[in-house]
Structures are given as structure tokens and as C-alpha cells.
Amino acid sequence: MAMQFKRLSDRILYALMLALEQKDLKIAELLNNALEASLTRKAGGKGFVERRDFTAEYEAAMEKLNELRKKI
């Protein structure tokens, strides 16, 4: 997996993926909350337009998180 850490959210996503690989739901949930906060901070305001696309890594992490939630 070749991820570039341009933003805080990139680093959190990487940590979330590690937690999911280790099947650590508690840490994964905390990191998911942190990821959501980092993606939405400084967002909004007049004329705000979200320019970031959700990456394949993000989509895969969300799928794995949902699968882990169902197992536990």
C-alpha cells in the first residue's frame, strides 16, 4: 500500500487500516471518529465546496470497519 501523508486525515486513515488488520474494534472506532473530525474540520462557511474525493483506501476501510462491527 503506497499512501502519501499529505494531510492529517491520511495518517489517521493509515492507522485505522492497521487497527482493522489487527481486528481491534475499539481503536478502529476511535480512529474512525478522529478521521471524520479531520475530514470535516474547517469545512463549511459561505461558498464552501468539498474538493476531496473519497479514496479507494477510505472506501475499503469503511467496508472492513462495518464487517468488523458485525462480527463483534
C-alpha positions as CSV (number, residue, x, y, z in Angstrom):
1,M,0.0,0.0,0.0
2,A,1.6,3.2,-1.1
3,M,0.0,6.1,0.8
4,Q,1.3,9.6,0.8
5,F,0.8,11.5,4.0
6,K,-0.2,14.9,2.8
7,R,-2.8,15.5,5.4
8,L,-3.6,14.6,9.0
9,S,-6.5,12.6,7.7
10,D,-4.1,10.5,5.6
11,R,-2.2,9.5,8.7
12,I,-5.3,8.7,10.6
13,L,-6.6,6.6,7.7
14,Y,-3.4,4.6,7.7
15,A,-3.7,4.0,11.5
16,L,-7.3,3.0,11.0
17,M,-6.3,0.4,8.4
18,L,-3.7,-1.0,10.8
19,A,-6.3,-1.3,13.6
20,L,-8.7,-3.1,11.2
21,E,-6.0,-5.5,10.2
22,Q,-5.4,-6.3,13.8
23,K,-9.2,-6.6,14.3
24,D,-9.1,-4.0,17.1
25,L,-12.7,-2.6,17.0
26,K,-12.2,-0.2,20.0
27,I,-9.2,1.5,18.4
28,A,-10.8,1.4,14.9
29,E,-13.9,3.2,16.2
30,L,-11.8,5.9,17.9
31,L,-9.7,6.4,14.7
32,N,-12.9,6.5,12.6
33,N,-14.2,9.3,14.8
34,A,-10.9,11.1,14.5
35,L,-10.9,10.6,10.7
36,E,-14.4,12.1,10.5
37,A,-13.4,15.1,12.6
38,S,-10.2,15.7,10.5
39,L,-12.2,15.5,7.2
40,T,-14.8,17.9,8.4
41,R,-12.8,20.5,10.3
42,K,-12.6,23.9,8.8
43,A,-15.4,22.8,6.5
44,G,-18.4,24.9,5.7
45,G,-18.9,28.5,5.7
46,K,-20.2,30.6,2.8
47,G,-19.3,29.2,-0.6
48,F,-17.6,26.1,0.8
49,V,-17.2,23.3,-1.7
50,E,-15.6,20.0,-0.7
51,R,-13.0,19.2,-3.3
52,R,-11.6,15.9,-2.0
53,D,-12.8,12.6,-3.3
54,F,-13.0,9.6,-1.1
55,T,-10.2,7.3,-2.0
56,A,-10.4,3.6,-2.6
57,E,-8.4,3.2,0.7
58,Y,-11.1,5.1,2.6
59,E,-13.9,3.0,1.0
60,A,-12.1,-0.2,1.8
61,A,-11.5,0.8,5.4
62,M,-15.2,1.7,5.9
63,E,-16.2,-1.7,4.4
64,K,-13.8,-3.5,6.8
65,L,-15.0,-1.5,9.8
66,N,-18.6,-2.4,9.0
67,E,-17.6,-6.1,8.7
68,L,-15.7,-6.0,12.0
69,R,-18.7,-4.3,13.7
70,K,-21.0,-7.2,12.5
71,K,-18.6,-9.9,13.8
72,I,-18.2,-8.4,17.3
